[in-house]
């Protein structure tokens, strides 16, 4: 099985993700924007058992009840998102992958929180919150 590598900016942490992600999405929620300092966040979902830290130690911040975000305490790179709601999954930050250009987004999450001046004409489904909630925005 092939694998993908996720690394922080200073290369102190390396994460190995086996195979292809279950999904790739663009998140517009305020929490993701604040955690990364970006206008949106690209994430790739993997089953937890297919992800392992192969170098360094990931630090965690409990950003809300049942949610923790993994990052490098040395350089600050955002690496992962974990939610007890989806306990079997881990979401890895697309921008930290070795070849992020190969991870094509499939949809937008929390599109209702998109910054009003950000316009993306990509034709992807825009979910009000999450795909599992099923509410697509026009």
C-alpha positions as CSV (number, residue, x, y, z in Angstrom):
1,X,0.0,0.0,0.0
2,X,1.3,3.4,-0.9
3,X,1.7,6.2,1.7
4,X,1.7,9.9,2.0
5,X,3.9,12.0,4.3
6,X,2.8,15.0,6.4
7,X,5.6,17.3,7.8
8,X,5.8,20.4,9.8
9,X,7.7,23.5,8.6
10,X,10.8,22.7,10.7
11,X,10.7,19.0,9.8
12,X,10.7,18.0,13.5
13,X,7.5,16.0,13.0
14,X,6.6,13.5,10.3
15,X,3.3,11.7,10.0
16,X,2.7,8.8,7.7
17,X,-0.7,8.2,6.2
18,X,-1.3,4.9,4.5
19,X,-3.2,4.9,1.2
20,X,-5.5,7.5,-0.1
21,X,-7.7,9.6,2.1
22,X,-11.4,8.9,2.6
23,X,-12.2,12.4,1.6
24,X,-10.6,15.8,1.0
25,X,-12.5,19.0,1.9
26,X,-12.1,22.8,2.3
27,X,-13.3,24.0,5.7
28,X,-14.5,27.6,6.2
29,X,-15.3,27.5,9.9
30,X,-14.0,30.2,12.2
31,X,-12.3,27.7,14.4
32,X,-10.2,26.3,11.5
33,X,-9.4,29.8,10.3
34,X,-8.1,30.8,13.7
35,X,-6.2,27.6,14.3
36,X,-4.3,28.0,11.0
37,X,-4.3,31.8,10.4
38,X,-5.7,31.0,6.9
39,X,-8.9,32.1,5.1
40,X,-9.9,28.4,4.8
41,X,-8.4,25.1,5.6
42,X,-7.8,22.0,3.4
43,X,-8.2,18.7,5.3
44,X,-7.9,15.1,4.3
45,X,-9.8,12.5,6.3
46,X,-8.1,9.2,7.2
47,X,-9.1,6.2,9.3
48,X,-7.0,6.6,12.5
49,X,-5.5,3.1,12.1
50,X,-3.8,4.2,8.8
51,X,-2.0,7.2,10.4
52,X,1.1,7.1,12.5
53,X,3.7,9.6,13.7
54,X,7.1,8.5,12.4
55,X,9.2,11.4,13.7
56,X,8.9,13.8,16.6
57,X,6.0,14.4,19.0
58,X,2.8,16.1,18.1
59,X,1.5,18.7,20.6
60,X,-2.3,19.1,21.1
61,X,-4.7,21.9,21.9
62,X,-8.3,21.2,23.0
63,X,-10.0,23.9,20.8
64,X,-13.5,23.0,21.9
65,X,-15.3,20.2,23.8
66,X,-14.4,16.8,22.3
67,X,-12.0,18.4,19.8
68,X,-8.2,18.5,19.7
69,X,-5.9,20.0,17.2
70,X,-2.4,18.7,16.6
71,X,0.6,21.0,15.9
72,X,4.3,21.3,16.1
73,X,5.3,23.1,19.3
74,X,8.6,24.1,17.7
75,X,7.4,25.8,14.5
76,X,3.7,26.1,15.0
77,X,2.6,24.1,12.0
78,X,-1.0,22.9,12.2
79,X,-1.0,19.2,11.4
80,X,-4.3,17.5,12.5
81,X,-7.8,17.7,13.7
82,X,-9.6,15.1,15.8
83,X,-13.2,15.1,17.0
84,X,-14.8,12.6,19.4
85,X,-17.9,12.8,17.1
86,X,-15.8,10.9,14.5
87,X,-13.5,9.0,16.9
88,X,-12.2,6.6,14.2
89,X,-11.0,9.4,12.0
90,X,-8.2,11.9,11.9
91,X,-8.1,14.9,9.6
92,X,-4.7,15.9,8.3
93,X,-4.0,19.4,7.0
94,X,-3.6,19.3,3.2
95,X,-1.0,22.1,3.2
96,X,1.4,20.0,5.4
97,X,1.4,17.0,3.0
98,X,4.5,16.4,0.9
99,X,2.5,16.7,-2.3
100,X,-0.6,18.8,-1.5
101,X,-1.3,19.4,-5.2
102,X,-2.3,15.7,-5.5
103,X,-5.1,16.0,-2.9
104,X,-8.0,17.4,-4.9
105,X,-10.9,18.8,-2.7
106,X,-14.3,17.2,-3.1
107,X,-16.5,19.6,-1.2
108,X,-16.7,22.7,1.1
109,X,-17.5,22.3,4.8
110,X,-19.1,25.0,7.0
111,X,-19.7,27.0,3.8
112,X,-22.1,29.2,5.8
113,X,-19.1,30.7,7.6
114,X,-17.1,31.5,4.4
115,X,-15.6,34.9,4.5
116,X,-17.9,37.1,2.3
117,X,-15.1,38.4,0.1
118,X,-13.8,34.9,-0.7
119,X,-15.2,33.6,-4.0
120,X,-14.3,30.2,-5.4
121,X,-15.8,29.1,-8.6
122,X,-14.8,25.4,-8.3
123,X,-18.2,23.7,-8.8
124,X,-17.8,21.7,-5.6
125,X,-20.7,21.0,-3.3
126,X,-21.0,23.5,-0.4
127,X,-22.3,22.0,2.8
128,X,-23.8,24.4,5.4
129,X,-21.9,22.4,8.1
130,X,-20.7,18.9,7.4
131,X,-21.4,16.4,4.5
132,X,-22.8,13.9,7.1
133,X,-25.5,16.6,8.1
134,X,-26.3,16.7,4.4
135,X,-27.5,20.2,4.0
136,X,-26.1,21.6,0.7
137,X,-26.2,25.4,0.1
138,X,-27.2,26.9,-3.2
